[in-house]
């Protein structure tokens, strides 16, 4: 049986951009930019996980008639 799943989680799970770091950048500034990107990526992962849990719960719930 085919099911059309919503695409809400795909919209949430977009990969964050890599920070603009050049080989000539100060290492401390590059570290801060990289750290900020990791924090943003963790947020995307957590929001995506929550979205998947919510979608699974919606499809597991008995159909209302």
PQR file of N, CA, C, O and H, with PARSE charges and radii, in Angstrom:
ATOM      1  N   UNK A   1       0.847  -1.177   0.000 -0.4000 1.5000
ATOM      2  CA  UNK A   1       0.000   0.000   0.000 -0.0000 2.0000
ATOM      3  C   UNK A   1       0.896   1.245   0.000  0.5500 1.7000
ATOM      4  O   UNK A   1       1.756   1.388   0.870 -0.5500 1.4000
ATOM      5  N   UNK A   2       0.707   2.110  -0.934 -0.4000 1.5000
ATOM      6  CA  UNK A   2       1.490   3.341  -1.039 -0.0000 2.0000
ATOM      7  C   UNK A   2       0.921   4.399  -0.098  0.5500 1.7000
ATOM      8  O   UNK A   2      -0.293   4.532   0.057 -0.5500 1.4000
ATOM      9  H   UNK A   2       0.009   1.994  -1.640  0.4000 1.0000
ATOM     10  N   UNK A   3       1.826   5.143   0.522 -0.4000 1.5000
ATOM     11  CA  UNK A   3       1.437   6.209   1.446 -0.0000 2.0000
ATOM     12  C   UNK A   3       2.207   7.464   1.071  0.5500 1.7000
ATOM     13  O   UNK A   3       3.420   7.414   0.868 -0.5500 1.4000
ATOM     14  H   UNK A   3       2.812   5.035   0.396  0.4000 1.0000
ATOM     15  N   UNK A   4       1.523   8.567   0.981 -0.4000 1.5000
ATOM     16  CA  UNK A   4       2.190   9.847   0.735 -0.0000 2.0000
ATOM     17  C   UNK A   4       2.594  10.453   2.073  0.5500 1.7000
ATOM     18  O   UNK A   4       1.755  10.956   2.821 -0.5500 1.4000
ATOM     19  H   UNK A   4       0.538   8.608   1.146  0.4000 1.0000
ATOM     20  N   UNK A   5       3.886  10.397   2.361 -0.4000 1.5000
ATOM     21  CA  UNK A   5       4.373  10.959   3.617 -0.0000 2.0000
ATOM     22  C   UNK A   5       4.631  12.454   3.460  0.5500 1.7000
ATOM     23  O   UNK A   5       5.059  12.898   2.394 -0.5500 1.4000
ATOM     24  H   UNK A   5       4.567   9.988   1.754  0.4000 1.0000
ATOM     25  N   UNK A   6       4.377  13.231   4.501 -0.4000 1.5000
ATOM     26  CA  UNK A   6       4.661  14.669   4.426 -0.0000 2.0000
ATOM     27  C   UNK A   6       6.166  14.911   4.337  0.5500 1.7000
ATOM     28  O   UNK A   6       6.973  14.078   4.751 -0.5500 1.4000
ATOM     29  H   UNK A   6       4.029  12.871   5.366  0.4000 1.0000
ATOM     30  N   UNK A   7       6.515  16.051   3.795 -0.4000 1.5000
ATOM     31  CA  UNK A   7       7.931  16.398   3.630 -0.0000 2.0000
ATOM     32  C   UNK A   7       8.399  17.400   4.683  0.5500 1.7000
ATOM     33  O   UNK A   7       9.428  18.051   4.504 -0.5500 1.4000
ATOM     34  H   UNK A   7       5.859  16.727   3.459  0.4000 1.0000
ATOM     35  N   UNK A   8       7.667  17.523   5.758 -0.4000 1.5000
ATOM     36  CA  UNK A   8       8.021  18.508   6.795 -0.0000 2.0000
ATOM     37  C   UNK A   8       9.417  18.258   7.359  0.5500 1.7000
ATOM     38  O   UNK A   8      10.172  19.205   7.579 -0.5500 1.4000
ATOM     39  H   UNK A   8       6.831  16.994   5.904  0.4000 1.0000
ATOM     40  N   UNK A   9       9.760  17.012   7.591 -0.4000 1.5000
ATOM     41  CA  UNK A   9      11.062  16.719   8.200 -0.0000 2.0000
ATOM     42  C   UNK A   9      12.212  17.027   7.244  0.5500 1.7000
ATOM     43  O   UNK A   9      13.286  17.438   7.681 -0.5500 1.4000
ATOM     44  H   UNK A   9       9.146  16.243   7.412  0.4000 1.0000
ATOM     45  N   UNK A  10      11.996  16.833   5.956 -0.4000 1.5000
ATOM     46  CA  UNK A  10      13.046  17.171   4.990 -0.0000 2.0000
ATOM     47  C   UNK A  10      13.332  18.674   5.001  0.5500 1.7000
ATOM     48  O   UNK A  10      14.475  19.096   4.826 -0.5500 1.4000
ATOM     49  H   UNK A  10      11.123  16.499   5.601  0.4000 1.0000
ATOM     50  N   UNK A  11      12.295  19.469   5.205 -0.4000 1.5000
ATOM     51  CA  UNK A  11      12.502  20.922   5.267 -0.0000 2.0000
ATOM     52  C   UNK A  11      13.288  21.302   6.513  0.5500 1.7000
ATOM     53  O   UNK A  11      14.072  22.251   6.487 -0.5500 1.4000
ATOM     54  H   UNK A  11      11.367  19.127   5.347  0.4000 1.0000
ATOM     55  N   UNK A  12      13.083  20.568   7.606 -0.4000 1.5000
ATOM     56  CA  UNK A  12      13.787  20.850   8.857 -0.0000 2.0000
ATOM     57  C   UNK A  12      15.243  20.404   8.774  0.5500 1.7000
ATOM     58  O   UNK A  12      16.126  21.051   9.337 -0.5500 1.4000
ATOM     59  H   UNK A  12      12.446  19.798   7.627  0.4000 1.0000
ATOM     60  N   UNK A  13      15.493  19.306   8.076 -0.4000 1.5000
ATOM     61  CA  UNK A  13      16.810  18.668   8.084 -0.0000 2.0000
ATOM     62  C   UNK A  13      17.752  19.166   6.985  0.5500 1.7000
ATOM     63  O   UNK A  13      18.504  18.373   6.418 -0.5500 1.4000
ATOM     64  H   UNK A  13      14.775  18.781   7.619  0.4000 1.0000
ATOM     65  N   UNK A  14      17.722  20.433   6.684 -0.4000 1.5000
ATOM     66  CA  UNK A  14      18.665  20.987   5.712 -0.0000 2.0000
ATOM     67  C   UNK A  14      20.035  21.152   6.371  0.5500 1.7000
ATOM     68  O   UNK A  14      20.138  21.635   7.499 -0.5500 1.4000
ATOM     69  H   UNK A  14      17.111  21.076   7.144  0.4000 1.0000
ATOM     70  N   UNK A  15      21.067  20.751   5.665 -0.4000 1.5000
ATOM     71  CA  UNK A  15      22.426  20.841   6.204 -0.0000 2.0000
ATOM     72  C   UNK A  15      22.845  22.305   6.341  0.5500 1.7000
ATOM     73  O   UNK A  15      22.688  23.084   5.401 -0.5500 1.4000
ATOM     74  H   UNK A  15      20.984  20.358   4.749  0.4000 1.0000
ATOM     75  N   UNK A  16      23.372  22.677   7.493 -0.4000 1.5000
ATOM     76  CA  UNK A  16      23.852  24.045   7.641 -0.0000 2.0000
ATOM     77  C   UNK A  16      25.106  24.260   6.790  0.5500 1.7000
ATOM     78  O   UNK A  16      25.873  23.330   6.539 -0.5500 1.4000
ATOM     79  H   UNK A  16      23.500  22.044   8.257  0.4000 1.0000
ATOM     80  N   UNK A  17      25.290  25.475   6.364 -0.4000 1.5000
ATOM     81  CA  UNK A  17      26.459  25.808   5.543 -0.0000 2.0000
ATOM     82  C   UNK A  17      27.739  25.695   6.360  0.5500 1.7000
ATOM     83  O   UNK A  17      27.755  25.948   7.565 -0.5500 1.4000
ATOM     84  H   UNK A  17      24.667  26.230   6.568  0.4000 1.0000
ATOM     85  N   UNK A  18      28.805  25.311   5.679 -0.4000 1.5000
ATOM     86  CA  UNK A  18      30.108  25.286   6.339 -0.0000 2.0000
ATOM     87  C   UNK A  18      30.583  26.723   6.549  0.5500 1.7000
ATOM     88  O   UNK A  18      30.312  27.592   5.719 -0.5500 1.4000
ATOM     89  H   UNK A  18      28.792  25.106   4.701  0.4000 1.0000
ATOM     90  N   UNK A  19      31.281  26.976   7.641 -0.4000 1.5000
ATOM     91  CA  UNK A  19      31.741  28.337   7.888 -0.0000 2.0000
ATOM     92  C   UNK A  19      32.840  28.728   6.891  0.5500 1.7000
ATOM     93  O   UNK A  19      33.661  27.898   6.502 -0.5500 1.4000
ATOM     94  H   UNK A  19      31.501  26.271   8.315  0.4000 1.0000
ATOM     95  N   UNK A  20      32.842  29.995   6.487 -0.4000 1.5000
ATOM     96  CA  UNK A  20      33.881  30.450   5.566 -0.0000 2.0000
ATOM     97  C   UNK A  20      35.215  30.602   6.300  0.5500 1.7000
ATOM     98  O   UNK A  20      35.443  31.598   6.987 -0.5500 1.4000
ATOM     99  H   UNK A  20      32.174  30.669   6.803  0.4000 1.0000
ATOM    100  N   UNK A  21      36.086  29.614   6.148 -0.4000 1.5000
ATOM    101  CA  UNK A  21      37.390  29.635   6.801 -0.0000 2.0000
ATOM    102  C   UNK A  21      38.449  29.439   5.729  0.5500 1.7000
ATOM    103  O   UNK A  21      38.364  28.515   4.920 -0.5500 1.4000
ATOM    104  H   UNK A  21      35.900  28.805   5.590  0.4000 1.0000
ATOM    105  N   UNK A  22      39.433  30.300   5.728 -0.4000 1.5000
ATOM    106  CA  UNK A  22      40.537  30.210   4.763 -0.0000 2.0000
ATOM    107  C   UNK A  22      41.811  29.782   5.483  0.5500 1.7000
ATOM    108  O   UNK A  22      41.945  30.000   6.687 -0.5500 1.4000
ATOM    109  H   UNK A  22      39.503  31.050   6.385  0.4000 1.0000
ATOM    110  N   UNK A  23      42.740  29.180   4.759 -0.4000 1.5000
ATOM    111  CA  UNK A  23      44.001  28.759   5.381 -0.0000 2.0000
ATOM    112  C   UNK A  23      44.768  29.913   6.035  0.5500 1.7000
ATOM    113  O   UNK A  23      45.575  29.689   6.937 -0.5500 1.4000
ATOM    114  H   UNK A  23      42.631  29.004   3.781  0.4000 1.0000
ATOM    115  N   UNK A  24      44.524  31.101   5.596 -0.4000 1.5000
ATOM    116  CA  UNK A  24      45.242  32.252   6.154 -0.0000 2.0000
ATOM    117  C   UNK A  24      44.537  32.875   7.356  0.5500 1.7000
ATOM    118  O   UNK A  24      45.058  33.818   7.951 -0.5500 1.4000
ATOM    119  H   UNK A  24      43.869  31.282   4.864  0.4000 1.0000
ATOM    120  N   UNK A  25      43.356  32.362   7.723 -0.4000 1.5000
ATOM    121  CA  UNK A  25      42.612  32.901   8.865 -0.0000 2.0000
ATOM    122  C   UNK A  25      43.313  32.581  10.182  0.5500 1.7000
ATOM    123  O   UNK A  25      44.043  31.597  10.299 -0.5500 1.4000
ATOM    124  H   UNK A  25      42.933  31.596   7.239  0.4000 1.0000
ATOM    125  N   UNK A  26      43.074  33.428  11.151 -0.4000 1.5000
ATOM    126  CA  UNK A  26      43.562  33.175  12.504 -0.0000 2.0000
ATOM    127  C   UNK A  26      42.883  31.911  13.027  0.5500 1.7000
ATOM    128  O   UNK A  26      41.668  31.763  12.892 -0.5500 1.4000
ATOM    129  H   UNK A  26      42.482  34.228  11.056  0.4000 1.0000
ATOM    130  N   UNK A  27      43.649  31.005  13.617 -0.4000 1.5000
ATOM    131  CA  UNK A  27      43.115  29.721  14.068 -0.0000 2.0000
ATOM    132  C   UNK A  27      42.019  29.891  15.116  0.5500 1.7000
ATOM    133  O   UNK A  27      41.061  29.118  15.136 -0.5500 1.4000
ATOM    134  H   UNK A  27      44.635  31.126  13.727  0.4000 1.0000
ATOM    135  N   UNK A  28      42.146  30.895  15.988 -0.4000 1.5000
ATOM    136  CA  UNK A  28      41.131  31.098  17.023 -0.0000 2.0000
ATOM    137  C   UNK A  28      39.801  31.492  16.403  0.5500 1.7000
ATOM    138  O   UNK A  28      38.750  30.992  16.804 -0.5500 1.4000
ATOM    139  H   UNK A  28      42.923  31.523  15.972  0.4000 1.0000
ATOM    140  N   UNK A  29      39.847  32.394  15.420 -0.4000 1.5000
ATOM    141  CA  UNK A  29      38.618  32.815  14.743 -0.0000 2.0000
ATOM    142  C   UNK A  29      38.001  31.649  13.973  0.5500 1.7000
ATOM    143  O   UNK A  29      36.781  31.482  13.965 -0.5500 1.4000
ATOM    144  H   UNK A  29      40.700  32.800  15.094  0.4000 1.0000
ATOM    145  N   UNK A  30      38.837  30.848  13.331 -0.4000 1.5000
ATOM    146  CA  UNK A  30      38.337  29.682  12.596 -0.0000 2.0000
ATOM    147  C   UNK A  30      37.675  28.696  13.554  0.5500 1.7000
ATOM    148  O   UNK A  30      36.637  28.118  13.230 -0.5500 1.4000
ATOM    149  H   UNK A  30      39.828  30.984  13.337  0.4000 1.0000
ATOM    150  N   UNK A  31      38.267  28.501  14.733 -0.4000 1.5000
ATOM    151  CA  UNK A  31      37.694  27.595  15.723 -0.0000 2.0000
ATOM    152  C   UNK A  31      36.317  28.087  16.160  0.5500 1.7000
ATOM    153  O   UNK A  31      35.382  27.293  16.272 -0.5500 1.4000
ATOM    154  H   UNK A  31      39.109  28.971  14.997  0.4000 1.0000
ATOM    155  N   UNK A  32      36.188  29.383  16.406 -0.4000 1.5000
ATOM    156  CA  UNK A  32      34.907  29.944  16.842 -0.0000 2.0000
ATOM    157  C   UNK A  32      33.851  29.750  15.755  0.5500 1.7000
ATOM    158  O   UNK A  32      32.714  29.381  16.051 -0.5500 1.4000
ATOM    159  H   UNK A  32      36.947  30.027  16.315  0.4000 1.0000
ATOM    160  N   UNK A  33      34.223  30.000  14.496 -0.4000 1.5000
ATOM    161  CA  UNK A  33      33.277  29.810  13.393 -0.0000 2.0000
ATOM    162  C   UNK A  33      32.860  28.340  13.288  0.5500 1.7000
ATOM    163  O   UNK A  33      31.684  28.032  13.095 -0.5500 1.4000
ATOM    164  H   UNK A  33      35.145  30.300  14.256  0.4000 1.0000
ATOM    165  N   UNK A  34      33.833  27.446  13.416 -0.4000 1.5000
ATOM    166  CA  UNK A  34      33.546  26.020  13.331 -0.0000 2.0000
ATOM    167  C   UNK A  34      32.664  25.571  14.489  0.5500 1.7000
ATOM    168  O   UNK A  34      31.735  24.785  14.303 -0.5500 1.4000
ATOM    169  H   UNK A  34      34.788  27.697  13.573  0.4000 1.0000
ATOM    170  N   UNK A  35      32.957  26.069  15.674 -0.4000 1.5000
ATOM    171  CA  UNK A  35      32.160  25.728  16.850 -0.0000 2.0000
ATOM    172  C   UNK A  35      30.708  26.191  16.670  0.5500 1.7000
ATOM    173  O   UNK A  35      29.774  25.470  17.019 -0.5500 1.4000
ATOM    174  H   UNK A  35      33.711  26.707  15.825  0.4000 1.0000
ATOM    175  N   UNK A  36      30.530  27.390  16.127 -0.4000 1.5000
ATOM    176  CA  UNK A  36      29.180  27.912  15.892 -0.0000 2.0000
ATOM    177  C   UNK A  36      28.437  27.032  14.888  0.5500 1.7000
ATOM    178  O   UNK A  36      27.244  26.779  15.050 -0.5500 1.4000
ATOM    179  H   UNK A  36      31.289  27.976  15.843  0.4000 1.0000
ATOM    180  N   UNK A  37      29.135  26.568  13.857 -0.4000 1.5000
ATOM    181  CA  UNK A  37      28.498  25.699  12.863 -0.0000 2.0000
ATOM    182  C   UNK A  37      28.091  24.367  13.497  0.5500 1.7000
ATOM    183  O   UNK A  37      27.039  23.823  13.161 -0.5500 1.4000
ATOM    184  H   UNK A  37      30.105  26.773  13.726  0.4000 1.0000
ATOM    185  N   UNK A  38      28.906  23.839  14.403 -0.4000 1.5000
ATOM    186  CA  UNK A  38      28.560  22.592  15.081 -0.0000 2.0000
ATOM    187  C   UNK A  38      27.338  22.768  15.976  0.5500 1.7000
ATOM    188  O   UNK A  38      26.482  21.885  16.049 -0.5500 1.4000
ATOM    189  H   UNK A  38      29.760  24.281  14.676  0.4000 1.0000
ATOM    190  N   UNK A  39      27.261  23.903  16.650 -0.4000 1.5000
ATOM    191  CA  UNK A  39      26.097  24.175  17.496 -0.0000 2.0000
ATOM    192  C   UNK A  39      24.839  24.244  16.639  0.5500 1.7000
ATOM    193  O   UNK A  39      23.796  23.708  17.013 -0.5500 1.4000
ATOM    194  H   UNK A  39      27.956  24.619  16.590  0.4000 1.0000
ATOM    195  N   UNK A  40      24.941  24.904  15.493 -0.4000 1.5000
ATOM    196  CA  UNK A  40      23.798  25.008  14.586 -0.0000 2.0000
ATOM    197  C   UNK A  40      23.416  23.616  14.059  0.5500 1.7000
ATOM    198  O   UNK A  40      22.231  23.292  13.978 -0.5500 1.4000
ATOM    199  H   UNK A  40      25.788  25.340  15.190  0.4000 1.0000
ATOM    200  N   UNK A  41      24.405  22.799  13.704 -0.4000 1.5000
ATOM    201  CA  UNK A  41      24.131  21.459  13.190 -0.0000 2.0000
ATOM    202  C   UNK A  41      23.436  20.601  14.250  0.5500 1.7000
ATOM    203  O   UNK A  41      22.519  19.845  13.930 -0.5500 1.4000
ATOM    204  H   UNK A  41      25.368  23.063  13.771  0.4000 1.0000
ATOM    205  N   UNK A  42      23.867  20.714  15.505 -0.4000 1.5000
ATOM    206  CA  UNK A  42      23.209  19.964  16.580 -0.0000 2.0000
ATOM    207  C   UNK A  42      21.737  20.361  16.690  0.5500 1.7000
ATOM    208  O   UNK A  42      20.873  19.508  16.890 -0.5500 1.4000
ATOM    209  H   UNK A  42      24.612  21.329  15.764  0.4000 1.0000
ATOM    210  N   UNK A  43      21.458  21.651  16.558 -0.4000 1.5000
ATOM    211  CA  UNK A  43      20.071  22.112  16.602 -0.0000 2.0000
ATOM    212  C   UNK A  43      19.246  21.515  15.477  0.5500 1.7000
ATOM    213  O   UNK A  43      18.096  21.128  15.683 -0.5500 1.4000
ATOM    214  H   UNK A  43      22.160  22.345  16.395  0.4000 1.0000
ATOM    215  N   UNK A  44      19.830  21.440  14.285 -0.4000 1.5000
ATOM    216  CA  UNK A  44      19.128  20.847  13.143 -0.0000 2.0000
ATOM    217  C   UNK A  44      18.844  19.369  13.419  0.5500 1.7000
ATOM    218  O   UNK A  44      17.747  18.881  13.145 -0.5500 1.4000
ATOM    219  H   UNK A  44      20.764  21.755  14.118  0.4000 1.0000
ATOM    220  N   UNK A  45      19.831  18.664  13.959 -0.4000 1.5000
ATOM    221  CA  UNK A  45      19.646  17.241  14.270 -0.0000 2.0000
ATOM    222  C   UNK A  45      18.527  17.061  15.292  0.5500 1.7000
ATOM    223  O   UNK A  45      17.664  16.200  15.116 -0.5500 1.4000
ATOM    224  H   UNK A  45      20.722  19.060  14.182  0.4000 1.0000
ATOM    225  N   UNK A  46      18.531  17.854  16.349 -0.4000 1.5000
ATOM    226  CA  UNK A  46      17.498  17.719  17.385 -0.0000 2.0000
ATOM    227  C   UNK A  46      16.111  18.060  16.842  0.5500 1.7000
ATOM    228  O   UNK A  46      15.140  17.372  17.157 -0.5500 1.4000
ATOM    229  H   UNK A  46      19.231  18.553  16.493  0.4000 1.0000
ATOM    230  N   UNK A  47      16.008  19.119  16.028 -0.4000 1.5000
ATOM    231  CA  UNK A  47      14.706  19.466  15.440 -0.0000 2.0000
ATOM    232  C   UNK A  47      14.243  18.374  14.480  0.5500 1.7000
ATOM    233  O   UNK A  47      13.057  18.045  14.439 -0.5500 1.4000
ATOM    234  H   UNK A  47      16.797  19.678  15.773  0.4000 1.0000
ATOM    235  N   UNK A  48      15.169  17.812  13.711 -0.4000 1.5000
ATOM    236  CA  UNK A  48      14.831  16.733  12.786 -0.0000 2.0000
ATOM    237  C   UNK A  48      14.363  15.489  13.517  0.5500 1.7000
ATOM    238  O   UNK A  48      13.399  14.843  13.106 -0.5500 1.4000
ATOM    239  H   UNK A  48      16.133  18.079  13.744  0.4000 1.0000
ATOM    240  N   UNK A  49      15.047  15.156  14.600 -0.4000 1.5000
ATOM    241  CA  UNK A  49      14.647  13.995  15.395 -0.0000 2.0000
ATOM    242  C   UNK A  49      13.241  14.194  15.955  0.5500 1.7000
ATOM    243  O   UNK A  49      12.416  13.281  15.917 -0.5500 1.4000
ATOM    244  H   UNK A  49      15.830  15.681  14.933  0.4000 1.0000
ATOM    245  N   UNK A  50      12.973  15.389  16.473 -0.4000 1.5000
ATOM    246  CA  UNK A  50      11.642  15.679  17.026 -0.0000 2.0000
ATOM    247  C   UNK A  50      10.579  15.586  15.923  0.5500 1.7000
ATOM    248  O   UNK A  50       9.482  15.080  16.156 -0.5500 1.4000
ATOM    249  H   UNK A  50      13.643  16.131  16.504  0.4000 1.0000
ATOM    250  N   UNK A  51      10.906  16.071  14.741 -0.4000 1.5000
ATOM    251  CA  UNK A  51       9.971  16.011  13.622 -0.0000 2.0000
ATOM    252  C   UNK A  51       9.653  14.565  13.264  0.5500 1.7000
ATOM    253  O   UNK A  51       8.493  14.221  13.038 -0.5500 1.4000
ATOM    254  H   UNK A  51      11.797  16.482  14.552  0.4000 1.0000
ATOM    255  N   UNK A  52      10.670  13.721  13.212 -0.4000 1.5000
ATOM    256  CA  UNK A  52      10.447  12.316  12.873 -0.0000 2.0000
ATOM    257  C   UNK A  52       9.606  11.610  13.932  0.5500 1.7000
ATOM    258  O   UNK A  52       8.736  10.805  13.599 -0.5500 1.4000
ATOM    259  H   UNK A  52      11.612  14.000  13.395  0.4000 1.0000
ATOM    260  N   UNK A  53       9.857  11.903  15.187 -0.4000 1.5000
ATOM    261  CA  UNK A  53       9.056  11.311  16.261 -0.0000 2.0000
ATOM    262  C   UNK A  53       7.593  11.738  16.122  0.5500 1.7000
ATOM    263  O   UNK A  53       6.687  10.919  16.277 -0.5500 1.4000
ATOM    264  H   UNK A  53      10.564  12.557  15.457  0.4000 1.0000
ATOM    265  N   UNK A  54       7.365  13.017  15.832 -0.4000 1.5000
ATOM    266  CA  UNK A  54       6.000  13.508  15.675 -0.0000 2.0000
ATOM    267  C   UNK A  54       5.311  12.863  14.474  0.5500 1.7000
ATOM    268  O   UNK A  54       4.142  12.487  14.559 -0.5500 1.4000
ATOM    269  H   UNK A  54       8.101  13.682  15.706  0.4000 1.0000
ATOM    270  N   UNK A  55       6.030  12.734  13.354 -0.4000 1.5000
ATOM    271  CA  UNK A  55       5.444  12.104  12.169 -0.0000 2.0000
ATOM    272  C   UNK A  55       5.111  10.640  12.441  0.5500 1.7000
ATOM    273  O   UNK A  55       4.052  10.155  12.042 -0.5500 1.4000
ATOM    274  H   UNK A  55       6.980  13.039  13.285  0.4000 1.0000
ATOM    275  N   UNK A  56       6.012   9.941  13.118 -0.4000 1.5000
ATOM    276  CA  UNK A  56       5.773   8.535  13.445 -0.0000 2.0000
ATOM    277  C   UNK A  56       4.532   8.407  14.328  0.5500 1.7000
ATOM    278  O   UNK A  56       3.718   7.503  14.140 -0.5500 1.4000
ATOM    279  H   UNK A  56       6.872  10.334  13.443  0.4000 1.0000
ATOM    280  N   UNK A  57       4.395   9.318  15.291 -0.4000 1.5000
ATOM    281  CA  UNK A  57       3.235   9.277  16.189 -0.0000 2.0000
ATOM    282  C   UNK A  57       1.945   9.545  15.416  0.5500 1.7000
ATOM    283  O   UNK A  57       0.919   8.921  15.689 -0.5500 1.4000
ATOM    284  H   UNK A  57       5.056  10.053  15.444  0.4000 1.0000
ATOM    285  N   UNK A  58       1.990  10.461  14.461 -0.4000 1.5000
ATOM    286  CA  UNK A  58       0.792  10.751  13.658 -0.0000 2.0000
ATOM    287  C   UNK A  58       0.345   9.526  12.864  0.5500 1.7000
ATOM    288  O   UNK A  58      -0.846   9.229  12.775 -0.5500 1.4000
ATOM    289  H   UNK A  58       2.823  10.968  14.239  0.4000 1.0000
ATOM    290  N   UNK A  59       1.316   8.822  12.292 -0.4000 1.5000
ATOM    291  CA  UNK A  59       0.963   7.666  11.470 -0.0000 2.0000
ATOM    292  C   UNK A  59       0.643   6.433  12.294  0.5500 1.7000
ATOM    293  O   UNK A  59      -0.013   5.515  11.802 -0.5500 1.4000
ATOM    294  H   UNK A  59       2.284   9.063  12.365  0.4000 1.0000
ATOM    295  N   UNK A  60       1.095   6.398  13.535 -0.4000 1.5000
ATOM    296  CA  UNK A  60       0.787   5.266  14.412 -0.0000 2.0000
ATOM    297  C   UNK A  60      -0.582   5.409  15.055  0.5500 1.7000
ATOM    298  O   UNK A  60      -1.180   4.419  15.475 -0.5500 1.4000
ATOM    299  H   UNK A  60       1.628   7.144  13.935  0.4000 1.0000
ATOM    300  N   UNK A  61      -1.080   6.635  15.135 -0.4000 1.5000
ATOM    301  CA  UNK A  61      -2.378   6.883  15.772 -0.0000 2.0000
ATOM    302  C   UNK A  61      -3.486   6.267  14.907  0.5500 1.7000
ATOM    303  O   UNK A  61      -3.404   6.291  13.679 -0.5500 1.4000
ATOM    304  H   UNK A  61      -0.594   7.440  14.794  0.4000 1.0000
ATOM    305  N   UNK A  62      -4.502   5.728  15.543 -0.4000 1.5000
ATOM    306  CA  UNK A  62      -5.616   5.183  14.768 -0.0000 2.0000
ATOM    307  C   UNK A  62      -6.311   6.279  13.963  0.5500 1.7000
ATOM    308  O   UNK A  62      -6.446   7.414  14.420 -0.5500 1.4000
ATOM    309  H   UNK A  62      -4.568   5.709  16.541  0.4000 1.0000
ATOM    310  N   UNK A  63      -6.741   5.922  12.777 -0.4000 1.5000
ATOM    311  CA  UNK A  63      -7.414   6.877  11.897 -0.0000 2.0000
ATOM    312  C   UNK A  63      -8.734   7.308  12.500  0.5500 1.7000
ATOM    313  O   UNK A  63      -9.495   6.483  13.006 -0.5500 1.4000
ATOM    314  H   UNK A  63      -6.631   5.000  12.406  0.4000 1.0000
ATOM    315  N   UNK A  64      -9.005   8.609  12.445 -0.4000 1.5000
ATOM    316  CA  UNK A  64     -10.298   9.136  12.937 -0.0000 2.0000
ATOM    317  C   UNK A  64     -11.308   9.045  11.806  0.5500 1.7000
ATOM    318  O   UNK A  64     -11.027   9.434  10.673 -0.5500 1.4000
ATOM    319  H   UNK A  64      -8.387   9.280  12.035  0.4000 1.0000
ATOM    320  N   UNK A  65     -12.456   8.541  12.117 -0.4000 1.5000
ATOM    321  CA  UNK A  65     -13.497   8.389  11.070 -0.0000 2.0000
ATOM    322  C   UNK A  65     -14.710   9.161  11.410  0.5500 1.7000
ATOM    323  O   UNK A  65     -15.680   9.152  10.653 -0.5500 1.4000
ATOM    324  H   UNK A  65     -12.685   8.225  13.038  0.4000 1.0000
TER
END
